[in-house]
Amino acid sequence: MPGTELFGAEERKEVNDVLETGILFRYNHENQRNNIWKARDFEAEVRKVTGAEYAHAVSSGSTAVACALAAAGVGAGDEVIIPPFTYVASNEAVLFCGALPVFAEIDETLCLSAEGIRKAITPKTKAVLLVHMCGQMARMDEIMKVVQEHNLILVEDAGQAFGASFQGKAVGLFGKTGCYSFDFFKIATCGEGGVMVTQDKQCYLYADSYSDHGHDHIGGNRGMESHPILGFNYRIGEINAAIGLAQTRRVPMIVKKNNEHKLYLTKALSAFPGISFAALPDPAGDSGTFLNMFFEDTAMAGKVVKQFNADGVTGFNYWYTNMYHFINQWDHLKGLKTAAKLPIHLLGAPQDYQKMSLAKSQEVVGRLVSFGIRVTWTKDELDSLVAKITKSVKAVQIA
Ligand SMILES: *Cc1c(COP(=O)(O)O)cnc(C)c1O
């Protein structure tokens, strides 16, 4: 949570600009706002960091996924290939836009593999919602090949990978649309916020209107604006955007620092038998937010986690048993338990969610333990973490 660690004077200054005018709304009110436009500035900063042609800030990463799907033309009845390892918001966004999730296998990159996508394609497949997990990136060269071969729409949920890239291009920009989360746990935070990005002007215009009841945001009289499409309220407020702006400015420095920490830890730990790391398709493009360690198998990882807990080692995630990040715990999704009927209830699920087998994903996530990398770590803290990890792992190996 590097952004959260660094909250300070810069964030307070940006928030204060908004408090001075009291214009908390991102649109209109030209005469009262003293030229303070934090949502616009936040979007400009995200364009600067990513190289995106268009960026549109909204209320959360989840609503950014919803905007990305809608703007890309993904909707009711469309089969969308998704991974079983992601924050559950990706899957909710697919279900709530009326589409039908089809789960495919991930690989050692922690993301959907080209092979996994290929095997999940049916005549009804419309899109792939690719998730770049744990700060890293998918194998974009291979994935773009499958997507283009089968004429699929690619939407990227880079919720956890703002600042990451593949061969010099930011993740989120490979698909028709993409998005980032700025919730409290991400590399940079708005408190709550998200940003949808695209290189396609029409997709941007759809997202802009979709996130604000269809408003086209042309002219100074909000009540008299045209509404090219129906939408809903996914707007970000100026205070959240102000924090996002200050935080996004820090991201290039955070990425640099975190990668130094990750490299240091990786070097020290790779000398240790029994520890390996998630595959990084482009090491130079890592956002460096997680040290993603693999153990021999699920049983071994489980024992190490138990030992970490016994030894008081903190700061790691064991996603395999996490309620929100891995399909094994998603009983509500597999049972399609919702407050009210969705299109999938009428159309039927394209897969038997209770019985499908995702052996590769089970194996990969079962072996994975991820430590969140802190930007403020000192060398002593890094050394102490290496000592703690190796001590616990050794204890398990000897037993
Ligand atoms: C965090 C996250 C989201 C949701 O973002 P919020 O801002 O919490 O709504 C979506 N997708 C992924 C992959 C995430 O990690």
PDBQT file of the ligand as one rigid body, heavy atoms in Angstrom, charges set to zero:
ROOT
HETATM    1  C1  LIG A 401      -9.126  -3.498  -6.299  1.00  0.00    +0.000 C 
HETATM    2  C2  LIG A 401      -9.572  -4.148  -7.548  1.00  0.00    +0.000 A 
HETATM    3  C3  LIG A 401     -10.789  -3.831  -8.165  1.00  0.00    +0.000 A 
HETATM    4  C4  LIG A 401     -11.829  -2.983  -7.511  1.00  0.00    +0.000 C 
HETATM    5  O1  LIG A 401     -11.407  -1.732  -7.197  1.00  0.00    +0.000 OA
HETATM    6  P1  LIG A 401     -12.171  -0.850  -6.093  1.00  0.00    +0.000 P 
HETATM    7  O2  LIG A 401     -11.566   0.473  -6.299  1.00  0.00    +0.000 OA
HETATM    8  O3  LIG A 401     -11.886  -1.460  -4.759  1.00  0.00    +0.000 OA
HETATM    9  O4  LIG A 401     -13.616  -0.896  -6.447  1.00  0.00    +0.000 OA
HETATM   10  C5  LIG A 401     -11.082  -4.414  -9.374  1.00  0.00    +0.000 A 
HETATM   11  N1  LIG A 401     -10.239  -5.284  -9.958  1.00  0.00    +0.000 NA
HETATM   12  C6  LIG A 401      -9.069  -5.626  -9.395  1.00  0.00    +0.000 A 
HETATM   13  C7  LIG A 401      -8.169  -6.584 -10.091  1.00  0.00    +0.000 C 
HETATM   14  C8  LIG A 401      -8.716  -5.088  -8.162  1.00  0.00    +0.000 A 
HETATM   15  O5  LIG A 401      -7.591  -5.481  -7.569  1.00  0.00    +0.000 OA
ENDROOT
TORSDOF 0
